[in-house]
């Protein structure tokens, strides 16, 4: 069976049209899937960013609380040491030679 050149050309044109339609359909499906993947990735990224921000904020808050506690303890320790170091001088100030004559305001 042999085909004429016109028949082969017509058959070739039909195949090219079908291939072109199929290619456009495949491109549309591909674009659609890429857009779905892009939206999904964007949503995941937003979720990861939100979780990271929340976790970092929580960690910073915990660290601030620990730092406050450490600084408060150190300040209390220093105040205690200063008070203990100053007590002998204050107690010694209320001696018979004190110019307040027994009424030293430091010991009141």
C-alpha positions as CSV (number, residue, x, y, z in Angstrom):
1,X,0.0,0.0,0.0
2,X,1.4,3.2,-1.0
3,X,0.4,6.8,-0.2
4,X,0.5,9.8,-2.3
5,X,2.5,12.8,-1.3
6,X,-0.7,14.8,-0.5
7,X,-1.9,12.0,1.7
8,X,1.4,11.8,3.5
9,X,1.4,15.6,3.9
10,X,-2.2,15.5,5.3
11,X,-1.3,12.7,7.7
12,X,1.8,14.6,8.8
13,X,-0.3,17.7,9.4
14,X,-2.8,15.8,11.5
15,X,0.0,14.3,13.6
16,X,1.7,17.7,14.1
17,X,-1.7,19.2,15.2
18,X,-2.3,16.4,17.6
19,X,1.3,16.6,18.9
20,X,0.9,20.4,19.3
21,X,-2.3,19.9,21.3
22,X,-0.7,17.3,23.4
23,X,2.3,19.4,24.0
24,X,0.1,22.4,25.1
25,X,-1.8,20.1,27.4
26,X,1.3,18.7,28.9
27,X,2.7,22.3,29.4
28,X,-0.6,23.3,31.1
29,X,-0.5,20.3,33.4
30,X,3.2,20.9,34.2
31,X,2.6,24.6,34.9
32,X,-0.4,23.6,37.1
33,X,1.7,21.2,39.1
34,X,4.6,23.6,39.5
35,X,2.2,26.2,40.8
36,X,0.8,23.7,43.3
37,X,4.3,22.8,44.4
38,X,5.2,26.4,44.7
39,X,2.1,27.2,46.8
40,X,2.9,24.2,49.0
41,X,6.5,25.2,49.4
42,X,5.5,28.8,50.2
43,X,3.1,27.5,52.9
44,X,5.8,25.3,54.4
45,X,8.3,28.1,54.4
46,X,5.8,30.4,56.2
47,X,5.1,27.7,58.7
48,X,8.9,27.0,59.3
49,X,9.5,30.8,59.7
50,X,6.6,31.2,62.1
51,X,7.8,28.2,64.2
52,X,11.4,29.4,64.1
53,X,10.3,32.9,65.2
54,X,8.2,31.4,68.0
55,X,10.9,29.1,69.2
56,X,13.6,31.8,69.1
57,X,11.3,34.2,71.0
58,X,10.6,31.6,73.6
59,X,14.3,30.7,73.9
60,X,15.2,34.4,74.3
61,X,12.6,34.9,77.0
62,X,14.0,31.9,78.9
63,X,17.5,33.2,78.6
64,X,16.4,36.7,79.8
65,X,14.8,35.1,82.8
66,X,17.9,33.1,83.6
67,X,20.1,36.2,83.2
68,X,17.7,38.2,85.5
69,X,18.0,35.4,88.1
70,X,21.8,35.2,87.8
71,X,22.2,39.0,88.0
72,X,19.7,39.3,90.9
73,X,21.7,36.6,92.8
74,X,25.0,38.3,92.1
75,X,23.6,41.6,93.2
76,X,22.2,40.1,96.5
77,X,25.6,38.4,97.1
78,X,27.5,41.7,96.6
79,X,25.1,43.6,98.8
80,X,25.5,41.0,101.5
81,X,29.3,41.1,101.2
82,X,29.3,44.9,101.3
83,X,27.0,45.0,104.3
84,X,29.1,42.4,106.1
85,X,32.3,44.3,105.3
86,X,30.8,47.6,106.5
87,X,29.4,46.2,109.8
88,X,32.7,46.2,111.7
89,X,33.3,49.8,110.7
90,X,29.8,50.8,111.7
91,X,29.9,48.9,115.0
92,X,33.3,50.4,115.8
93,X,31.9,53.9,115.2
94,X,29.7,53.7,118.2
95,X,32.5,53.4,120.7
96,X,33.2,55.8,123.6
97,X,35.4,57.9,121.3
98,X,32.5,58.4,118.7
99,X,31.6,62.0,118.2
100,X,27.9,61.1,118.3
101,X,28.2,60.2,122.0
102,X,26.4,56.8,121.8
103,X,23.8,57.9,119.3
104,X,25.4,56.9,116.0
105,X,22.9,57.1,113.2
106,X,24.7,54.4,111.3
107,X,23.7,51.8,113.9
108,X,20.1,53.0,114.3
